Amino acid sequence: MDKNFYVVKVPAINGLGKTDGCEQSGNAILNSIKEIYSNEQGKAINTNLLDLEEIHLDNSNLKFTNELIYKNSFKIFEIKPKTIFLGGDHSISYPITRAFLNHCQNSDCMEPIDKKFPTHEEWLRGLINDGFPAENILLVGVRNSDIKEIKFLREKNIKIISMNQLLEDLQEMCDVIMEFSNNKELYISIDIDVIDPAFAPSTGYQEPGGLTSRQFLYLIQRMNKIKTLRAVDIVEINENKDRKNNGLTVKLGAKILAELI
């Protein structure tokens, strides 16, 4: 197993109470992956060999939490070729991707955060408003967006691959994503609700019409072949809810992790 692939637990939530339980998913996924002996590429999975870290946070102090995630992530990007961040809800993607952008620009220039922190619903808008280049963003698997979100994405010319486009020809769409990623340092954020709730029920928004777990695993296996892939986050798995669903969503999170390492 490649020790250069770093796994970092980021148990942060900022979902206005809607995501309570997501902070426990990192530990749950790592416990579940112990039951996976090899991934589908035939690589042995030995959890004792995983290069692990946890960013210890205080979810009652958003300023402290966001700054600590940013500082730790920036240092990680400086020394590790690939990193998987286990959330937490989608709010963790805001400080991590800010650190990723600054790393790619060879500058550590995050301004002190004294403003409202983006929630798990607002993180991408906050990132774009902070100056993340819109032309380097690709949303995949969109199927139910607020009208205001659609207007914002259109105004910013954000590229989107809809769920219908994915399902019409999944292999071709993987080619499109890989072509888009060419010559870019790549960060992939995985919101588990891209997968249909029949396969991943334990999340905040159970939106019907998503990918099957099989389709998503094929997608992430293809993405993992991109040589410039630097980081992945896996977010919005709610371990509290999953106790009532036979641990299905956590098991899928562990399966995704196994395919990436």
C-alpha positions in Angstrom: 0.0 0.0 0.0 1.3 3.4 -1.0 2.3 5.3 2.2 2.3 8.5 0.1 -1.4 8.5 0.0 -2.4 10.4 3.2 -5.8 9.9 4.9 -6.9 12.8 7.2 -10.0 12.9 9.4 -11.7 16.3 9.4 -14.6 15.9 11.8 -16.1 19.4 11.2 -19.7 20.3 10.7 -21.4 23.6 9.9 -24.9 22.5 8.8 -27.1 24.5 11.2 -28.0 21.2 13.0 -28.8 19.4 9.8 -25.5 17.5 9.6 -25.0 16.5 13.2 -23.5 13.0 13.1 -21.3 13.6 10.0 -18.4 14.5 12.4 -18.3 10.8 13.3 -18.1 9.4 9.8 -14.3 9.4 9.5 -13.8 7.0 12.4 -16.8 4.9 11.2 -15.3 4.6 7.6 -11.9 3.6 8.9 -13.5 0.9 11.1 -15.5 -0.4 8.2 -12.6 -0.5 5.8 -11.0 -3.2 8.1 -13.6 -5.6 6.5 -12.3 -4.9 3.0 -9.3 -7.1 2.3 -8.5 -5.8 -1.2 -9.9 -3.3 -3.6 -11.2 -4.0 -7.1 -7.8 -3.4 -8.5 -6.4 -6.3 -6.5 -4.5 -4.0 -4.1 -4.4 -5.4 -0.5 -6.0 -3.1 2.1 -4.1 -3.1 5.4 -5.3 -0.4 7.7 -2.2 -0.8 9.8 -0.3 0.7 6.9 -2.5 3.7 6.3 -0.8 7.0 6.8 -3.4 8.6 9.1 -3.9 12.0 10.8 -6.8 13.7 12.4 -7.3 17.5 12.6 -8.6 18.0 16.1 -11.4 20.6 16.0 -13.9 22.5 18.1 -17.2 22.7 16.2 -18.5 25.3 18.6 -15.8 27.7 17.4 -16.1 28.1 13.6 -13.3 30.6 13.3 -10.8 28.3 15.1 -12.1 25.3 13.1 -11.8 26.9 9.7 -8.4 28.4 10.3 -7.0 25.1 11.8 -8.3 23.1 8.8 -6.8 25.7 6.4 -3.4 25.7 8.1 -3.1 21.9 8.4 -4.3 21.4 4.8 -1.8 23.9 3.4 1.0 22.1 5.2 -0.2 18.7 3.9 -0.3 19.9 0.3 3.3 21.1 0.7 4.6 17.7 1.6 2.1 15.0 0.5 1.5 14.0 -3.2 -2.0 12.7 -2.5 -4.5 13.2 0.4 -8.0 11.9 1.2 -9.9 14.0 3.6 -12.7 12.3 5.5 -15.5 14.6 6.7 -17.5 16.0 8.3 -20.0 17.8 6.2 -19.4 19.7 3.0 -18.3 22.9 4.9 -14.9 21.3 5.3 -14.3 21.8 1.6 -14.2 25.5 1.9 -11.0 25.9 4.0 -9.4 22.9 2.3 -9.9 24.1 -1.2 -8.8 27.6 -0.2 -5.6 26.0 1.0 -5.3 24.0 -2.2 -5.7 27.1 -4.3 -3.0 29.0 -2.4 -0.7 26.0 -2.5 -1.1 25.8 -6.3 -0.4 29.5 -6.5 2.7 29.1 -4.4 1.3 31.5 -1.7 0.0 31.2 1.8 -2.2 34.2 1.8 -5.5 33.3 3.5 -6.8 36.5 5.0 -8.0 36.4 8.7 -11.6 35.1 8.7 -13.9 37.5 10.5 -16.9 37.0 8.3 -19.7 34.5 8.1 -18.4 31.0 7.5 -20.0 29.1 4.6 -22.2 26.2 5.7 -22.3 22.8 4.0 -24.7 24.4 1.5 -22.8 27.6 0.8 -19.2 26.4 0.6 -18.8 26.5 -3.2 -20.4 30.0 -3.6 -18.1 31.3 -0.8 -15.1 29.8 -2.6 -16.0 31.4 -5.9 -16.7 34.7 -4.3 -13.3 34.5 -2.7 -11.7 34.3 -6.1 -11.4 30.6 -6.9 -11.1 30.5 -10.7 -14.6 29.5 -12.0 -13.1 28.1 -15.2 -11.4 25.4 -13.2 -14.6 24.1 -11.5 -16.7 21.2 -12.9 -19.9 20.1 -11.2 -20.8 16.5 -11.9 -24.1 14.8 -11.2 -26.3 17.8 -10.6 -30.0 17.0 -10.5 -31.8 19.3 -8.1 -30.6 22.9 -7.6 -32.2 25.9 -6.1 -33.2 28.6 -8.7 -30.9 31.1 -7.1 -28.0 28.5 -7.3 -28.7 27.9 -11.0 -28.7 31.7 -11.6 -25.4 32.0 -9.8 -23.7 29.1 -11.6 -24.8 30.5 -15.0 -23.6 34.0 -14.1 -20.2 32.5 -13.2 -20.2 30.2 -16.3 -19.6 27.1 -14.1 -19.3 23.9 -16.2 -21.9 21.2 -15.3 -22.3 17.6 -16.2 -25.9 16.7 -15.4 -27.1 13.3 -14.1 -28.8 12.7 -17.4 -25.6 13.3 -19.3 -23.7 11.0 -17.0 -26.2 8.2 -17.5 -26.5 8.6 -21.2 -22.8 7.5 -21.6 -20.9 7.1 -18.4 -17.7 6.1 -20.1 -17.7 9.0 -22.4 -18.4 11.5 -19.6 -15.5 10.0 -17.7 -13.4 10.8 -20.7 -14.8 14.4 -20.7 -13.9 14.8 -17.0 -10.4 13.5 -17.6 -9.9 15.8 -20.5 -11.1 18.7 -18.4 -8.6 17.7 -15.7 -5.7 17.6 -18.1 -2.7 19.6 -17.0 -4.5 20.7 -13.8 -3.7 19.8 -10.2 -7.0 18.1 -9.4 -9.1 18.2 -6.2 -12.3 16.1 -6.1 -15.0 16.7 -3.6 -17.4 13.8 -3.2 -20.8 14.6 -1.7 -22.3 11.2 -1.0 -25.7 12.4 -2.1 -24.6 12.1 -5.7 -25.4 8.5 -5.2 -29.0 7.5 -5.1 -30.4 7.1 -1.5 -31.3 3.5 -2.3 -27.5 2.9 -2.0 -26.5 5.8 0.3 -29.5 6.6 2.5 -27.7 8.2 5.5 -27.1 11.7 4.3 -28.8 15.1 4.8 -30.5 15.3 1.4 -32.0 12.1 0.1 -32.5 13.1 -3.5 -33.9 10.3 -5.8 -32.4 9.7 -9.2 -28.7 9.5 -8.3 -26.0 7.2 -9.5 -26.0 3.6 -8.4 -23.1 2.6 -6.1 -21.7 0.5 -9.0 -21.8 3.5 -11.4 -20.1 5.7 -8.9 -17.3 3.2 -8.2 -16.6 3.0 -11.9 -16.5 6.8 -12.0 -14.1 7.2 -9.1 -11.9 4.3 -10.4 -11.5 6.3 -13.6 -10.8 9.5 -11.8 -8.2 7.8 -9.7 -6.2 7.2 -12.8 -5.6 10.9 -13.3 -1.9 11.5 -12.6 -2.5 15.0 -11.4 -5.0 14.0 -8.7 -3.8 15.6 -5.5 -6.7 15.5 -3.1 -10.2 14.0 -2.5 -12.7 14.7 0.2 -15.6 12.4 1.1 -18.4 14.3 2.9 -22.0 14.3 4.1 -22.1 10.7 5.4 -24.1 10.8 8.6 -23.0 8.0 10.9 -25.8 8.6 13.4 -28.5 8.0 10.7 -26.5 5.0 9.3 -27.0 3.0 12.5 -30.6 2.6 11.4 -29.6 1.6 7.9 -27.3 -1.3 8.6 -24.3 0.8 8.1 -24.8 0.9 4.4 -23.6 4.4 3.7 -20.5 4.1 5.9 -19.7 0.8 4.1 -20.0 2.5 0.8 -17.7 5.3 2.0 -15.2 2.6 3.0 -15.5 1.0 -0.4 -14.8 4.4 -2.1 -11.8 5.0 0.2 -10.5 1.5 -0.6 -10.6 2.3 -4.4 -8.6 5.5 -3.9 -5.7 4.2 -1.8 
